[in-house]
């Protein structure tokens, strides 16, 4: 994961999810996006958090989508706002299926 983030953003730090939006390709409809999710991190952190790895992975997915929707977590207040929104989304999906 650090290699991908370094190549994409010039930042060499491990992260949970990378969100990358792309402009529309001429001749195709609409913009596209990619989410690169650190599954190893979700498995590791999920062992220590409520809900286990499935909930952790779902949180990373929601977080990536939140970034694609234009939200940022540059400040503590921004991080809290994003987390509240992501947890509301995930509450609608409960219970989550097991990851393994």
N, C-alpha and C positions, 0 to 999 in steps of 0.2 A: 504494500500500500504506500509506503513512503516514496518509492520510485515513481508511482503513478502521479501522486500529488506533486512531486518535484517537477516532473515532466510537464504537467498541466498548468500548474500555478507558480512554479519556481520556489515552492515552500517544501522543505524536507522535514515534515512532522507526521507522525502517525495520527490518523483520524478515524472517526466512525463511518462517515459517509461523505462522498464527493458528489456534488450536483453540478452538472454541466449542461447549459442550455445552448442550442444552436439556432441560428437564423434559418428561415425556410430555404430549402434548396430550390433554385429556379425550376419550374415545371412540376414540382411536387406541392401538395397542399400542406400548409401549416408548418410551424417550427417543430423541432424535435428536441429531445433531451436524453441524457444518460445519468444514471445513478450508479456509482461504484460503492458497494457496501462492504465493509470490512467484516466478513463473516467470522473470522478468527477472534476478533475483538468482541463481537456479539456473543459468541460461545463462552469466552473467558469471563467477561463482565456479567453475562446473564447467569452464570453459576452463583454469583454473589448477590444478585438483586431479585426482588419480588417478581414473580412471573416467569423466571428462568430465561433461557436463551431465546425462546419464541417471542416473548414480550420485548426483549432487548432488540432483536432483529426488527420487529414491527416498529419500535420507536425510531430506529435508524432510518427505516423507510419513510416514516412520517416526517422525520426531520429533513430528509433530502427533498421530499415533495414541498415542504414548507419553504425551503430555500428556493426551489424552482418557482414558487408562487411569489417570490420577490422579497421575502423576509430575511433579515440578517440577525446574527447573534453576536455582534461586535461589542455590545455593552452588557453588563449584568441585567439591566432592565429588559433589553431585547431578548436575551436568553430566557428569562422568566416568561416573557410574553409568548415566545415560540413554544416553550415546553408546555404551557397551559393549553395552547391551541392543539398541539400534537396529542396530548393526553385526552383531550375532549374527543378528537377523531378516533383514537384507539378505544375509548370507552364505548363507542358505538359498535365496535367489532367484537367485544368480549362475549364469550371467552375465546381466546386465541388458540388455534390448533398447535400441538406440540411441534417443535422444530425437528426433533430427532425421534 
